[in-house]
Structure formats: C-alpha cells, structure tokens
Amino acid sequence: MSEQVNKLIAKTFLDIADALETGSFGARPKIAVTGLGSEHGEENMLEGAVMAAARGIDVTYIGTLSHPAVTSVYADCERDLLDKMEQMLSDGQIDGVVTMHYPFPIGVSTVGRVVTPGLGKNIYIATTTGTSSANRVEGMVKNAIYGVIAAKASGVAEPTVGILNVDGARQAEAALKELAGAGYPIRFATSARADGGIIMRGNDLLTASCDVMVTDSLTGNILMKLLSSFTTGGSYESVGSGYGPGIGTDYDRLVMIVSRASGAPVVANAVEYAAQLVRGDYRKVAAEQFAAAEKAGLNSILQKIRAKAAPAQPQQEEVKAPPKEVVTGEIAGIEITELEDAVACLWQAGIYAESGMGCTGPVAMVSEARLEAAIEILTQKGFVAQS
C-alpha cells in the first residue's frame, strides 16, 4: 500500500473521530501557530502545536522547525512570519491563528479563557489585550458583549455575565442594565458573597461565579497572567487557553493571543479554543449579538457615556486624514487617553497614521519611511517621552 493511500486512510479516520467528538461532519478547523518569540524557545510553541494536532485539529506551524504531525511553513524572522500569517488568513488557507503579538485596531480586544482554581471551571475574562475604547466605561460595556460572543461561540448556550469590582464597574452595570431593559438578551450573574449583585469580588473570580467576567483589558491581562501561572512562580503559564480571540464590530479575523510566557499546554488549549470558535460559527454569533445590541440602543447608550466623560471644550476645526499609506512602523509610549489626539497631531503635520494596540500597550502606526519624523513630532508635542 502506497504512502499516499496510508495518509488518506489516516486522514479519513481522523475526520471520522473529529465528527464523532464534535457532532459536526466536514472539514476540520485549520489553525496556525506562529513559533518565533517565545520566552521558552521555539520548541515550546512547536510542542503546543503538536499537542493540539493530536486532538484532531488541522494545525499549521509557522517558524523554522517542523514535525510530521503538523503542516510546516518556513519563516525565520517575525516580519516574514507576520506576512505569511496574514496571507494565509486572507487566502482562507487557515481559519485562525495563535500568535504572541498582533497590533489590533482600537475597538478590538481579546477574550481570554482560564480555569479558575476554586472549582476548576472555565471563566472568560473580557477582555485581556487590546482596547475596546479609549473611554473606560464604554470599553467595559463593549467587553461584556465581546465576552458573551466568545462564550456562546465556544458552546456556552446562556453565559452569565458579572462585572469585576473595579473603577467604572457601577457605570458599566447601569449601562448594561439599560441595554438589557431595552431588549438585549443578557443573563446577569450573582456574586457568591452574602450581598449578591452582579458586581463581582475577587472571591467570585476564583470560584467562577460568572461565565464572563467583565473588566478593563489591563486588569484582565493581569488576571490572566496570575491565573495562568500561579502554580509555577510566574515564569511559565501552564493553565488556561490564553488571552483569546480579538473581537470587535466588523472585525472578521480569528487571531488568538498567547503570551511569550505561555507554555506548550496553554498553546495547545489556545488552538483548541480557536477550533471551538470556528465550529461554533463565531462570525455568525458575533453578527447576531452586535445586531441585537444595536437594536436595543447600544450606540445611544455609548454616546451618553462619552458625553458624560467629555470635558466642555471650544469647537475645533476637524482634522482630515492625509492620503492612506501602508503603516507598519509602531510608536509606543503613548497614553491610551491621548492616542487619538496623537494620531490627529500627525495628520495635521501631513503624516498618515492609525491608532493600534501592540503587545506592550497603545501604539500610533505610521509608514516606516515616516517613522523617525513622526516620533520627533510626537516627542515635541509631549505625547511621547524624551528618550
């Protein structure tokens, strides 16, 4: 029997096993893993990819290493890796990707998933990287919807939503209750503490009193790091499914984030998380949830939040964007609350720029050719500290 026939038979059995496990017959989800940049070495990322492939997922590994269990695509630097990853997503060669860094646009943030130590239950942390909005309360309201989308697409039929007791929680609670009262179907959780309510304490985080825990992304990022590595001393994330998929209105790329400290088990779980989202038709779920929220008046609720937070200012002339350019240069060190002003400042100077979110925080993105000039302008205007 030829090797080609053997591979065909093996693939057939894998497809049958996958169908029996998921109840869905058809092509297996195709998920890529990028291998460069891990603090634990490239071998760690490849190990996670191989572990995921053993669970019946069609895995592509992008990096310098290879293994017979996965499809290998060679890339020897992060730029080449990013280019190939983007091309594969655009061409439909893969359904999603697990990577350690991605500059999501403002409005998109990731929903992490981790096992809580109290009862060993999954909890969705909304959100963990990226920025849903420069306005904290608006961002948390959006994060609640993003968390519901991720949980529903992963198989949680009616996820319960709680809000972590951080700054802005009460305002977010009022906005979400207004949204629910206008018809958006959200199921609020109740704190396990004696006084109950949908505002969650730290105890609720440990016991997963809610399926979706709403917070700001910086707090969410810290929570993911703590819960993922609390048994290892912090240097190796061994628990959970990573920082999750980037979700936002009209955003249709399935990009899953893991940390440079994430170990092979977390990488494998992140690939499985991505596969669940594909099987759960996350794009359809997202479209339905955004449509339901908009029907219930989400935009007007968010406008009221922004109006309340905005200081009275004299009307200024609108700054128009210069002709669009390819932006691959990143300028870090800008406060999130000043990011849009920094972009407008560059537009005024005739430099096309976009706001984004890198792995270390907010970034203004410009063309490589204009990067030096843009940094000088933002430094002079006080958006970036002197180096």
C-alpha positions in Angstrom: 0.0 0.0 0.0 1.4 3.4 -1.0 2.3 6.1 1.4 -0.2 8.4 -0.2 -3.0 5.9 0.4 -1.9 5.4 4.0 -2.1 9.2 4.6 -5.6 9.3 3.0 -6.8 6.5 5.3 -5.3 8.2 8.3 -6.9 11.5 7.4 -10.3 9.7 6.9 -10.1 8.1 10.4 -9.2 11.5 11.9 -12.1 13.2 10.2 -14.5 10.5 11.5 -13.1 10.7 15.0 -13.4 14.5 14.9 -17.0 14.3 13.7 -18.0 11.8 16.4 -16.5 14.1 19.1 -18.0 17.4 17.8 -21.2 16.2 16.1 -20.1 18.1 13.0 -19.2 16.3 9.8 -17.0 18.2 7.4 -13.5 19.7 7.2 -11.5 20.1 10.4 -10.7 23.6 11.6 -7.4 24.8 10.2 -5.5 26.7 12.8 -1.9 28.1 12.5 0.6 28.6 15.3 3.4 31.1 15.0 6.7 29.9 16.6 9.0 32.9 16.9 9.3 35.0 20.1 8.5 32.6 22.9 10.5 33.1 26.1 10.6 29.3 26.4 12.1 28.9 22.9 10.6 27.9 19.6 10.5 24.2 20.6 7.8 25.2 23.2 5.5 26.6 20.5 6.0 23.6 18.2 5.2 21.2 21.2 2.0 23.1 21.7 1.1 22.8 18.0 1.8 19.0 18.0 -0.3 18.6 21.2 -3.2 20.4 19.5 -2.9 18.3 16.4 -3.3 15.1 18.5 -6.7 16.5 19.5 -8.0 16.3 15.9 -7.2 19.8 14.7 -5.6 20.6 11.4 -2.5 22.6 12.6 0.0 24.6 10.6 3.2 25.7 12.2 4.9 28.8 11.0 8.6 29.0 12.0 11.9 27.4 11.5 11.1 24.0 12.9 9.0 21.1 11.6 7.2 18.0 12.8 5.3 15.3 10.9 2.1 15.9 12.9 1.7 19.4 11.6 2.0 21.3 8.3 5.1 23.4 8.3 5.6 26.8 6.8 9.1 28.3 7.0 9.7 31.8 8.4 12.9 32.9 10.0 12.0 36.4 11.3 8.9 38.0 12.8 8.2 40.2 9.7 8.3 37.2 7.4 6.2 35.2 9.9 3.6 38.0 10.1 3.4 38.4 6.3 2.8 34.7 5.8 0.3 34.5 8.6 -1.7 37.5 7.1 -1.5 36.0 3.6 -2.8 32.6 4.8 -5.7 34.3 6.6 -6.6 36.4 3.6 -6.4 33.4 1.2 -8.5 31.2 3.5 -5.7 28.6 3.9 -6.3 28.8 7.6 -9.4 29.6 9.7 -7.5 31.2 12.5 -4.0 31.7 14.1 -2.5 31.6 17.5 0.3 34.1 17.9 2.2 36.1 20.6 1.8 39.6 19.2 -0.7 41.3 16.9 -1.5 45.1 16.5 -5.3 45.1 16.9 -7.1 48.3 15.9 -8.7 50.3 18.6 -12.2 48.8 19.1 -10.9 45.3 19.1 -9.9 43.4 22.2 -9.4 39.8 23.2 -11.5 37.5 25.4 -9.3 35.2 27.5 -10.3 31.8 28.9 -8.8 30.3 32.0 -9.5 27.5 34.5 -10.3 29.0 38.0 -8.6 27.3 41.0 -11.7 27.3 43.3 -13.9 24.9 41.3 -11.9 24.1 38.2 -14.3 25.9 36.0 -13.6 27.9 32.8 -14.1 31.6 33.0 -14.0 34.1 30.1 -12.1 37.2 31.0 -13.4 40.1 28.9 -11.0 41.5 28.0 -7.3 40.7 28.2 -5.4 42.5 25.4 -6.2 45.3 23.0 -8.6 48.2 23.7 -12.3 48.3 23.1 -12.5 52.1 23.6 -10.4 54.9 25.0 -13.3 55.5 27.4 -13.0 53.1 30.2 -16.8 52.6 30.9 -17.6 52.4 27.2 -14.9 49.8 26.8 -16.3 47.7 29.6 -19.8 47.7 28.1 -18.4 46.6 24.8 -16.2 44.0 26.7 -19.4 42.4 28.1 -20.8 41.8 24.6 -17.4 40.5 23.4 -17.3 38.1 26.3 -20.8 36.8 25.5 -19.8 36.3 21.9 -16.7 34.2 22.8 -18.6 32.1 25.4 -21.6 31.4 23.1 -19.4 30.5 20.1 -17.5 28.2 22.4 -20.6 26.3 23.4 -21.9 28.1 26.5 -25.6 28.5 25.5 -26.5 31.2 28.0 -23.4 32.6 29.6 -23.8 34.5 32.8 -22.1 38.0 33.0 -20.6 39.6 36.0 -18.6 42.8 36.3 -15.4 42.9 38.4 -15.4 45.5 41.1 -13.0 47.9 39.5 -13.2 51.6 38.7 -16.2 52.2 36.3 -18.0 49.0 37.3 -21.1 50.7 38.6 -21.4 52.9 35.5 -21.0 49.8 33.3 -23.6 48.0 35.3 -26.1 50.8 34.8 -25.4 50.9 31.0 -25.7 47.1 30.6 -29.0 47.0 32.6 -30.4 49.8 30.4 -29.3 47.7 27.4 -31.0 44.6 28.8 -34.1 46.5 29.6 -34.4 47.6 26.0 -34.3 44.0 24.8 -30.7 42.8 24.6 -30.7 39.3 26.0 -28.0 39.3 28.7 -28.1 37.0 31.7 -26.6 38.6 34.7 -24.7 36.6 37.3 -25.0 36.9 41.1 -22.0 37.2 43.3 -21.4 34.3 45.7 -20.8 36.8 48.5 -23.6 37.4 51.0 -24.7 40.7 49.5 -25.1 39.2 46.0 -25.4 41.5 43.0 -23.7 41.5 39.6 -20.6 43.3 40.8 -18.0 40.5 41.3 -15.4 40.3 44.1 -12.1 38.6 43.9 -13.6 35.5 45.5 -16.0 35.3 42.6 -13.1 35.3 40.2 -11.5 32.3 41.9 -14.8 30.3 42.0 -16.1 31.3 38.6 -19.4 32.8 39.9 -20.0 34.0 36.4 -19.1 32.6 32.9 -18.0 36.0 31.6 -16.0 38.4 33.9 -16.1 41.9 32.6 -13.2 44.3 33.3 -10.8 46.7 31.6 -8.2 45.0 29.4 -5.2 46.0 31.5 -6.8 44.4 34.6 -7.9 41.4 32.6 -4.3 40.9 31.3 -3.0 40.8 34.9 -5.7 38.4 35.9 -4.9 36.1 33.0 -1.2 36.1 34.0 -2.0 35.4 37.6 -4.4 32.5 37.0 -2.3 31.0 34.2 0.9 30.8 36.1 0.1 30.9 39.9 1.4 27.3 40.3 4.7 27.9 38.5 6.0 31.0 40.1 5.1 33.3 37.2 7.7 32.5 34.6 5.7 29.7 32.8 2.0 29.9 32.0 0.7 26.4 32.3 -3.1 26.8 32.8 -5.9 28.0 30.6 -6.4 28.8 26.9 -4.5 32.0 26.5 -5.7 35.6 26.0 -8.2 34.7 23.4 -9.6 36.0 20.1 -9.7 39.6 19.0 -13.4 40.6 18.8 -14.9 43.9 17.6 -17.6 45.3 15.3 -17.0 44.3 11.7 -13.7 42.6 12.7 -13.6 39.2 11.0 -10.1 37.8 11.5 -9.7 35.0 14.0 -6.4 36.0 15.8 -5.8 34.3 19.1 -3.2 35.7 21.5 -0.9 33.8 23.8 1.8 35.3 26.0 5.6 35.0 25.3 5.5 33.2 28.7 2.8 30.7 27.7 3.8 27.1 27.9 3.0 24.3 25.5 -0.2 23.3 27.3 -1.6 26.8 27.0 -0.6 27.0 23.3 -2.4 23.7 22.7 -5.5 24.9 24.6 -5.5 28.2 22.6 -5.6 26.2 19.3 -8.5 24.2 20.7 -10.3 27.4 21.8 -9.8 28.7 18.2 -11.2 25.4 16.8 -14.3 25.6 19.0 -14.9 29.2 17.8 -14.7 28.0 14.2 -17.1 25.1 14.8 -19.4 27.4 16.7 -19.5 29.8 13.7 -18.2 32.8 15.8 -18.7 35.2 13.0 -22.5 34.5 12.8 -22.7 34.6 16.7 -20.9 38.0 16.7 -23.2 39.4 13.9 -26.3 38.3 15.9 -25.1 39.8 19.2 -24.0 43.1 17.7 -27.3 43.4 15.8 -29.3 42.6 19.0 -27.3 45.2 21.0 -27.7 47.9 18.3 -31.4 47.2 18.1 -31.6 47.7 21.9 -29.9 51.1 21.6 -26.2 50.4 22.2 -25.0 53.3 20.2 -27.1 55.9 22.0 -26.1 54.4 25.4 -22.4 54.6 24.4 -22.9 58.2 23.2 -24.3 59.2 26.6 -21.3 57.6 28.3 -18.9 59.5 26.1 -20.8 62.8 26.5 -20.8 62.4 30.3 -17.0 61.9 30.3 -16.1 64.6 27.8 -15.0 68.0 29.2 -16.5 71.1 27.7 -14.2 72.4 25.0 -14.3 75.1 22.4 -15.3 73.7 19.0 -12.2 73.0 16.9 -11.9 72.5 13.2 -12.0 68.9 12.1 -8.6 67.4 11.1 -8.8 65.3 8.0 -6.6 62.3 7.4 -3.9 62.6 4.7 -3.8 60.0 1.8 -3.7 56.5 3.3 -0.4 54.7 3.4 0.8 51.2 4.5 1.5 51.5 8.2 4.0 49.1 9.7 6.0 51.4 11.9 4.9 51.4 15.6 5.4 54.3 18.0 4.8 53.1 21.6 4.7 55.0 24.9 1.5 57.0 24.3 -1.2 57.2 26.9 -4.4 55.4 25.7 -6.4 58.5 26.6 -4.2 60.6 24.3 -3.9 58.1 21.4 -6.5 59.6 19.1 -5.1 63.1 19.7 -1.6 61.9 18.8 -3.0 60.5 15.6 -4.7 63.8 14.8 -1.5 65.6 15.6 0.4 63.6 12.9 -2.5 64.1 10.4 -2.1 67.9 11.0 1.6 67.5 10.1 0.7 65.7 6.9 1.7 62.2 8.1 -0.9 59.5 7.7 -1.3 57.5 11.0 -3.6 54.9 12.6 -4.2 54.0 16.2 -3.5 50.4 17.3 -2.6 48.2 20.2 0.7 46.4 20.5 1.7 43.8 23.0 3.0 46.4 25.4 0.2 49.0 25.0 -1.2 51.6 22.7 0.7 52.5 19.5 0.5 55.0 16.7 1.2 53.3 13.4 2.9 55.1 10.5 4.8 54.1 7.4 8.4 53.0 8.0 9.6 55.9 5.9 7.9 58.5 8.1 8.6 56.8 11.5 11.6 59.0 12.6 9.8 62.2 11.7 6.6 61.1 13.4 8.5 60.2 16.6 10.1 63.6 16.6 6.7 65.4 16.2 5.1 63.4 19.0 8.0 63.9 21.3 7.9 67.7 20.7 4.2 67.8 21.4 4.6 65.8 24.6 2.8 62.6 23.5 6.0 60.5 23.8 8.6 61.0 26.5 12.1 62.1 25.5 14.4 59.1 25.1 
